[in-house]
Amino acid sequence: MPSPLNGMYAKMNTQSASATQKLTDFINTLANLIKNLGTIFGCVSAMYLAAVNYFPASAVGALFARAGDPLIATQRFSEGYLYYEVGKSGGLTPYGQLVVLPGERSPDFNKLTEGLILQAKSEVYLRPKPTTREDFIRVLGAGQCFKLLKKDRELTASDLGNAKNGGWLSVKEIVCP
């Protein structure tokens, strides 16, 4: 005849195993939750950096840029210098990839005025000083907009090569209108 103590030990072992299994399941679920949250955070961070740095003129890039991240704030909406030139035919040149909005026209350098909005038609180099001898602050992609703060200096015909006119502009990055 089985002893009543054996049944009690068997019941306690079953309850202990069940509690241990529940605790193990809880810990595994918690670990999976933390892992998934890390993956989600990583994806959101990657989207944030891509939107701000690779699509700065997009609505998403502008939204993220306004988030107040001090690292991004030092890169986005920077002030610097851009090279502007108009080709002999009146259009863009390989070095002069800026147009004036609205209407996307390329007026002569001497017709540019403070406050105009410029847009890059391909990559442009934002520089800390008005010279190509300086390293650039950032390379900005097509579609990025700038507000003209002032014309820094017009280049002479001998400096321009195949362009009609051009020079350096002091600008500030902005969200395109």
Backbone as CSV, one residue per row, in Angstrom:
resi,resn,N_x,N_y,N_z,CA_x,CA_y,CA_z,C_x,C_y,C_z
1,MET,0.835,-1.161,0.000,0.000,0.000,0.000,0.887,1.232,0.000
2,PRO,0.562,2.167,-0.883,1.388,3.365,-0.957,1.229,4.219,0.286
3,SER,2.309,4.780,0.655,2.317,5.624,1.838,1.732,6.987,1.485
4,PRO,0.934,7.590,2.387,0.397,8.938,2.122,1.504,9.972,1.980
5,LEU,2.659,9.717,2.567,3.765,10.661,2.439,4.315,10.676,1.020
6,ASN,4.367,9.516,0.367,4.853,9.463,-1.015,3.965,10.309,-1.932
7,GLY,2.673,10.239,-1.758,1.728,11.032,-2.578,1.921,12.516,-2.344
8,MET,2.181,12.875,-1.083,2.380,14.286,-0.764,3.663,14.802,-1.418
9,TYR,4.740,13.990,-1.375,5.990,14.403,-2.021,5.821,14.522,-3.535
10,ALA,5.105,13.622,-4.122,4.879,13.652,-5.571,4.109,14.925,-5.954
11,LYS,3.096,15.274,-5.154,2.298,16.470,-5.422,3.158,17.721,-5.283
12,MET,4.020,17.769,-4.252,4.897,18.923,-4.042,5.891,19.045,-5.193
13,ASN,6.461,17.941,-5.643,7.406,17.967,-6.753,6.721,18.456,-8.021
14,THR,5.487,18.059,-8.262,4.739,18.492,-9.447,4.466,19.989,-9.368
15,GLN,4.062,20.465,-8.188,3.813,21.892,-8.026,5.101,22.691,-8.178
16,SER,6.201,22.168,-7.623,7.489,22.844,-7.728,7.944,22.891,-9.177
17,ALA,7.770,21.803,-9.901,8.148,21.764,-11.320,7.275,22.731,-12.118
18,SER,6.031,22.816,-11.788,5.114,23.712,-12.488,5.489,25.168,-12.227
19,ALA,5.836,25.521,-11.007,6.245,26.888,-10.666,7.560,27.228,-11.342
20,THR,8.477,26.274,-11.369,9.760,26.481,-12.028,9.563,26.697,-13.523
21,GLN,8.671,25.906,-14.123,8.396,26.036,-15.551,7.763,27.400,-15.851
22,LYS,6.845,27.829,-14.983,6.203,29.136,-15.176,7.236,30.263,-15.069
23,LEU,8.135,30.162,-14.113,9.180,31.167,-13.950,10.103,31.174,-15.169
24,THR,10.481,30.001,-15.646,11.328,29.896,-16.838,10.620,30.494,-18.051
25,ASP,9.350,30.186,-18.211,8.578,30.733,-19.330,8.495,32.264,-19.241
26,PHE,8.288,32.776,-18.034,8.218,34.226,-17.832,9.542,34.896,-18.197
27,ILE,10.651,34.310,-17.757,11.980,34.870,-18.045,12.247,34.834,-19.554
28,ASN,11.888,33.744,-20.214,12.064,33.654,-21.673,11.214,34.690,-22.410
29,THR,9.984,34.864,-21.967,9.106,35.869,-22.577,9.669,37.274,-22.377
30,LEU,10.155,37.551,-21.186,10.763,38.850,-20.893,12.010,39.074,-21.747
31,ALA,12.840,38.065,-21.903,14.047,38.168,-22.728,13.677,38.431,-24.181
32,ASN,12.649,37.754,-24.699,12.191,37.986,-26.076,11.641,39.397,-26.251
33,LEU,10.930,39.888,-25.242,10.395,41.249,-25.298,11.530,42.266,-25.366
34,ILE,12.539,42.086,-24.535,13.695,43.001,-24.537,14.420,42.934,-25.874
35,LYS,14.585,41.736,-26.395,15.243,41.564,-27.701,14.443,42.280,-28.798
36,ASN,13.134,42.104,-28.802,12.282,42.740,-29.814,12.282,44.260,-29.675
37,LEU,12.274,44.757,-28.457,12.339,46.202,-28.245,13.671,46.759,-28.749
38,GLY,14.753,46.018,-28.536,16.060,46.428,-29.054,16.060,46.486,-30.572
39,THR,15.435,45.507,-31.211,15.338,45.489,-32.671,14.513,46.671,-33.160
40,ILE,13.406,46.940,-32.516,12.549,48.072,-32.900,13.306,49.382,-32.720
41,PHE,13.997,49.543,-31.596,14.777,50.756,-31.344,15.861,50.929,-32.406
42,GLY,16.542,49.842,-32.756,17.573,49.889,-33.793,17.005,50.308,-35.135
43,CYS,15.849,49.772,-35.494,15.212,50.132,-36.776,14.797,51.600,-36.791
44,VAL,14.199,52.064,-35.709,13.773,53.473,-35.636,14.991,54.386,-35.692
45,SER,16.063,54.021,-35.005,17.287,54.830,-35.042,17.864,54.890,-36.448
46,ALA,17.881,53.769,-37.134,18.403,53.728,-38.506,17.544,54.581,-39.427
47,MET,16.216,54.501,-39.279,15.323,55.331,-40.108,15.542,56.809,-39.821
48,TYR,15.717,57.136,-38.557,15.959,58.519,-38.147,17.211,59.074,-38.818
49,LEU,18.315,58.338,-38.708,19.566,58.803,-39.295,19.489,58.876,-40.817
50,ALA,18.845,57.913,-41.431,18.701,57.926,-42.894,17.839,59.113,-43.326
51,ALA,16.744,59.346,-42.643,15.845,60.432,-43.031,16.527,61.786,-42.908
52,VAL,17.245,61.989,-41.842,17.864,63.291,-41.605,19.076,63.519,-42.508
53,ASN,19.883,62.490,-42.705,21.122,62.679,-43.451,21.043,62.378,-44.930
54,TYR,20.159,61.478,-45.338,20.092,61.120,-46.750,18.887,61.715,-47.462
55,PHE,17.861,62.088,-46.724,16.673,62.695,-47.312,16.328,63.979,-46.569
56,PRO,17.271,64.918,-46.477,17.037,66.104,-45.657,15.903,66.986,-46.149
57,ALA,15.597,66.941,-47.441,14.552,67.804,-47.983,13.171,67.166,-47.878
58,SER,13.105,65.912,-47.451,11.814,65.236,-47.365,11.066,65.684,-46.109
59,ALA,9.770,65.433,-46.110,8.950,65.773,-44.945,9.397,64.982,-43.724
60,VAL,9.769,63.721,-43.918,10.221,62.885,-42.803,11.542,63.415,-42.267
61,GLY,12.469,63.765,-43.173,13.748,64.326,-42.745,13.560,65.607,-41.969
62,ALA,12.652,66.462,-42.434,12.380,67.720,-41.742,11.750,67.473,-40.381
63,LEU,10.843,66.500,-40.314,10.201,66.167,-39.045,11.227,65.682,-38.035
64,PHE,12.098,64.738,-38.461,13.119,64.233,-37.561,14.129,65.315,-37.200
65,ALA,14.457,66.194,-38.146,15.444,67.231,-37.879,14.945,68.192,-36.811
66,ARG,13.644,68.339,-36.704,13.069,69.231,-35.685,12.962,68.554,-34.327
67,ALA,13.382,67.300,-34.237,13.251,66.548,-32.989,14.167,67.071,-31.896
68,GLY,15.152,67.891,-32.257,15.983,68.523,-31.244,17.220,67.743,-30.865
69,ASP,17.599,66.745,-31.640,18.803,65.981,-31.353,20.012,66.905,-31.513
70,PRO,20.821,67.119,-30.462,21.936,68.065,-30.575,22.974,67.650,-31.615
71,LEU,23.195,66.342,-31.837,24.149,65.893,-32.846,23.650,66.282,-34.234
72,ILE,22.392,65.997,-34.494,21.819,66.321,-35.801,21.709,67.830,-35.962
73,ALA,21.396,68.529,-34.894,21.254,69.984,-34.985,22.562,70.643,-35.412
74,THR,23.695,70.044,-35.069,24.965,70.629,-35.495,25.231,70.347,-36.963
75,GLN,24.585,69.328,-37.512,24.787,68.995,-38.914,23.708,69.590,-39.796
76,ARG,22.487,69.587,-39.349,21.379,70.084,-40.143,21.226,71.580,-39.905
77,PHE,20.775,72.257,-40.907,20.511,73.689,-40.836,21.772,74.468,-40.483
78,SER,22.883,73.993,-41.040,24.168,74.651,-40.849,24.271,75.868,-41.761
79,GLU,25.156,76.762,-41.392,25.515,77.867,-42.267,26.870,77.558,-42.860
80,GLY,27.080,78.013,-44.077,28.351,77.789,-44.739,28.357,78.479,-46.086
81,TYR,29.243,78.018,-46.944,29.419,78.632,-48.260,29.191,77.597,-49.353
82,LEU,28.528,78.038,-50.409,28.309,77.224,-51.594,28.857,77.951,-52.803
83,TYR,29.337,77.172,-53.744,29.800,77.750,-54.995,28.620,77.807,-55.963
84,TYR,28.451,78.940,-56.622,27.362,79.144,-57.575,27.968,79.647,-58.868
85,GLU,27.558,79.039,-59.980,27.979,79.575,-61.267,26.925,79.291,-62.319
86,VAL,26.944,80.126,-63.355,26.019,80.001,-64.470,26.860,79.730,-65.717
87,GLY,26.457,78.732,-66.485,27.180,78.391,-67.703,27.005,79.447,-68.783
88,LYS,27.820,79.373,-69.778,27.758,80.354,-70.871,26.406,80.328,-71.577
89,SER,25.719,79.184,-71.539,24.388,79.089,-72.150,23.291,79.556,-71.186
90,GLY,23.672,79.933,-69.957,22.701,80.403,-68.971,22.165,79.320,-68.061
91,GLY,22.650,78.095,-68.198,22.160,76.990,-67.372,23.171,76.521,-66.352
92,LEU,22.897,75.345,-65.810,23.775,74.744,-64.802,25.085,74.276,-65.422
93,THR,26.103,74.198,-64.591,27.406,73.663,-65.001,27.724,72.491,-64.073
94,PRO,28.755,71.716,-64.375,29.113,70.612,-63.469,29.435,71.091,-62.050
95,TYR,29.912,72.319,-61.898,30.274,72.848,-60.574,29.177,73.721,-59.981
96,GLY,28.318,74.233,-60.815,27.235,75.095,-60.349,25.911,74.369,-60.434
97,GLN,25.523,73.712,-59.361,24.323,72.875,-59.355,23.214,73.456,-58.480
98,LEU,23.087,74.785,-58.502,22.052,75.450,-57.702,21.106,76.219,-58.610
99,VAL,19.819,76.158,-58.290,18.820,76.968,-58.986,18.069,77.788,-57.948
100,VAL,17.446,78.861,-58.402,16.666,79.728,-57.525,15.205,79.306,-57.601
101,LEU,14.575,79.148,-56.448,13.144,78.837,-56.381,12.362,80.128,-56.209
102,PRO,11.130,80.226,-56.617,10.392,79.252,-57.417,10.776,79.378,-58.886
103,GLY,10.428,78.394,-59.655,10.658,78.452,-61.081,11.949,77.814,-61.539
104,GLU,12.827,77.493,-60.621,14.082,76.810,-60.937,14.865,77.515,-62.043
105,ARG,15.145,78.777,-61.821,15.936,79.531,-62.799,17.353,79.703,-62.271
106,SER,18.260,80.063,-63.165,19.666,80.274,-62.801,20.078,81.681,-63.216
107,PRO,19.733,82.687,-62.412,20.118,84.049,-62.780,21.628,84.262,-62.642
108,ASP,22.123,85.280,-63.319,23.537,85.627,-63.190,23.864,85.917,-61.728
109,PHE,25.112,85.688,-61.377,25.571,85.865,-60.000,25.244,87.267,-59.470
110,ASN,25.450,88.290,-60.296,25.237,89.662,-59.819,23.761,90.004,-59.621
111,LYS,22.834,89.149,-60.071,21.396,89.385,-59.875,20.843,88.677,-58.642
112,LEU,21.663,87.927,-57.966,21.213,87.244,-56.749,21.083,88.255,-55.613
113,THR,20.060,88.082,-54.785,19.838,88.988,-53.653,19.640,88.185,-52.371
114,GLU,19.924,88.824,-51.259,19.745,88.186,-49.954,18.301,87.731,-49.793
115,GLY,18.135,86.579,-49.170,16.804,86.052,-48.899,16.276,85.088,-49.957
116,LEU,16.928,85.012,-51.117,16.487,84.064,-52.142,16.624,82.634,-51.630
117,ILE,15.761,81.764,-52.125,15.831,80.353,-51.775,16.472,79.614,-52.947
118,LEU,17.535,78.882,-52.655,18.261,78.098,-53.654,18.007,76.621,-53.391
119,GLN,18.037,75.833,-54.464,17.874,74.388,-54.313,18.959,73.673,-55.113
120,ALA,19.538,72.650,-54.506,20.569,71.851,-55.168,19.908,70.906,-56.167
121,LYS,20.456,70.855,-57.378,19.949,69.933,-58.390,20.727,68.620,-58.386
122,SER,21.873,68.597,-57.771,22.639,67.371,-57.516,23.482,67.659,-56.279
123,GLU,24.444,66.817,-55.973,25.251,67.014,-54.767,25.977,68.355,-54.784
124,VAL,25.996,69.001,-53.627,26.754,70.244,-53.445,27.546,70.112,-52.153
125,TYR,28.635,70.876,-52.091,29.524,70.825,-50.922,29.346,72.099,-50.106
126,LEU,28.841,71.948,-48.902,28.726,73.070,-47.982,30.074,73.201,-47.284
127,ARG,30.684,74.371,-47.412,32.046,74.567,-46.904,32.076,75.613,-45.790
128,PRO,33.050,75.513,-44.877,33.142,76.485,-43.784,33.688,77.836,-44.245
129,LYS,34.428,77.858,-45.363,34.991,79.090,-45.913,34.772,79.079,-47.424
130,PRO,34.775,80.232,-48.056,34.512,80.299,-49.495,35.721,79.934,-50.361
131,THR,36.136,78.686,-50.279,37.261,78.212,-51.070,37.193,76.698,-51.177
132,THR,37.705,76.177,-52.275,37.771,74.717,-52.418,38.972,74.142,-51.691
133,ARG,39.847,74.992,-51.200,41.006,74.509,-50.435,40.603,74.070,-49.031
134,GLU,39.437,74.509,-48.575,38.916,74.100,-47.272,38.171,72.776,-47.412
135,ASP,38.253,71.943,-46.397,37.445,70.736,-46.375,35.981,71.157,-46.246
136,PHE,35.064,70.298,-46.641,33.651,70.656,-46.591,33.024,70.259,-45.261
137,ILE,31.912,70.922,-44.927,31.157,70.586,-43.717,30.372,69.306,-43.969
138,ARG,29.622,69.311,-45.078,28.809,68.155,-45.465,28.593,68.171,-46.964
139,VAL,28.358,66.986,-47.514,27.911,66.874,-48.893,26.394,66.769,-48.820
140,LEU,25.710,67.636,-49.524,24.252,67.664,-49.485,23.690,67.197,-50.815
141,GLY,22.618,66.451,-50.767,22.043,65.853,-51.962,21.089,66.755,-52.719
142,ALA,20.698,66.267,-53.876,19.731,66.971,-54.712,18.456,67.200,-53.913
143,GLY,17.882,68.377,-54.095,16.638,68.705,-53.410,16.812,69.526,-52.142
144,GLN,18.013,69.586,-51.588,18.242,70.370,-50.371,18.094,71.860,-50.703
145,CYS,17.489,72.612,-49.808,17.282,74.047,-50.021,18.138,74.880,-49.075
146,PHE,18.408,76.098,-49.524,19.244,77.040,-48.785,18.656,78.432,-48.902
147,LYS,18.877,79.211,-47.875,18.518,80.629,-47.924,19.807,81.404,-48.134
148,LEU,19.801,82.298,-49.118,20.975,83.107,-49.396,21.095,84.195,-48.332
149,LEU,22.173,84.156,-47.568,22.423,85.165,-46.538,23.126,86.378,-47.143
150,LYS,24.132,86.111,-47.989,24.819,87.197,-48.686,25.717,86.620,-49.768
151,LYS,25.993,87.439,-50.758,26.985,87.056,-51.758,28.338,87.351,-51.139
152,ASP,29.214,86.363,-51.136,30.509,86.572,-50.512,31.475,87.245,-51.474
153,ARG,31.693,86.611,-52.622,32.576,87.246,-53.600,32.342,86.652,-54.977
154,GLU,32.380,87.513,-55.944,32.240,87.103,-57.336,33.623,86.769,-57.882
155,LEU,33.690,85.736,-58.691,34.958,85.344,-59.282,35.187,86.082,-60.601
156,THR,36.447,86.260,-60.941,36.794,86.925,-62.201,36.666,85.931,-63.354
157,ALA,36.631,86.450,-64.554,36.494,85.604,-65.744,37.619,84.585,-65.832
158,SER,38.812,84.953,-65.444,39.938,84.011,-65.516,39.792,82.869,-64.500
159,ASP,39.089,83.121,-63.393,38.865,82.081,-62.382,37.733,81.133,-62.766
160,LEU,36.848,81.577,-63.646,35.638,80.817,-63.955,35.831,79.707,-64.974
161,GLY,36.780,79.829,-65.851,36.955,78.798,-66.871,35.851,78.868,-67.914
162,ASN,35.020,77.843,-67.979,33.970,77.767,-68.996,32.632,78.354,-68.562
163,ALA,32.567,78.959,-67.408,31.306,79.534,-66.930,31.185,81.003,-67.342
164,LYS,29.947,81.451,-67.404,29.646,82.850,-67.744,29.942,83.763,-66.552
165,ASN,29.478,83.369,-65.362,29.757,84.113,-64.129,29.518,83.199,-62.936
166,GLY,30.002,83.618,-61.776,29.823,82.800,-60.583,30.598,83.346,-59.407
167,GLY,30.462,82.666,-58.287,31.144,83.077,-57.076,30.663,82.281,-55.876
168,TRP,31.011,82.775,-54.708,30.685,82.105,-53.446,29.526,82.796,-52.751
169,LEU,28.634,81.973,-52.195,27.470,82.471,-51.480,27.500,81.991,-50.030
170,SER,27.164,82.892,-49.126,26.974,82.514,-47.727,25.508,82.095,-47.591
171,VAL,25.277,80.848,-47.108,23.923,80.302,-47.067,23.636,79.612,-45.741
172,LYS,22.365,79.355,-45.521,21.919,78.568,-44.378,20.975,77.496,-44.916
173,GLU,21.181,76.251,-44.465,20.273,75.166,-44.871,18.886,75.418,-44.299
174,ILE,17.876,75.142,-45.105,16.489,75.272,-44.661,15.669,74.112,-45.191
175,VAL,14.464,73.940,-44.669,13.517,72.999,-45.220,12.912,73.649,-46.450
176,CYS,12.824,72.906,-47.537,12.294,73.473,-48.787,10.841,73.909,-48.616
177,PRO,10.493,75.029,-49.236,9.107,75.511,-49.134,8.147,74.609,-49.901
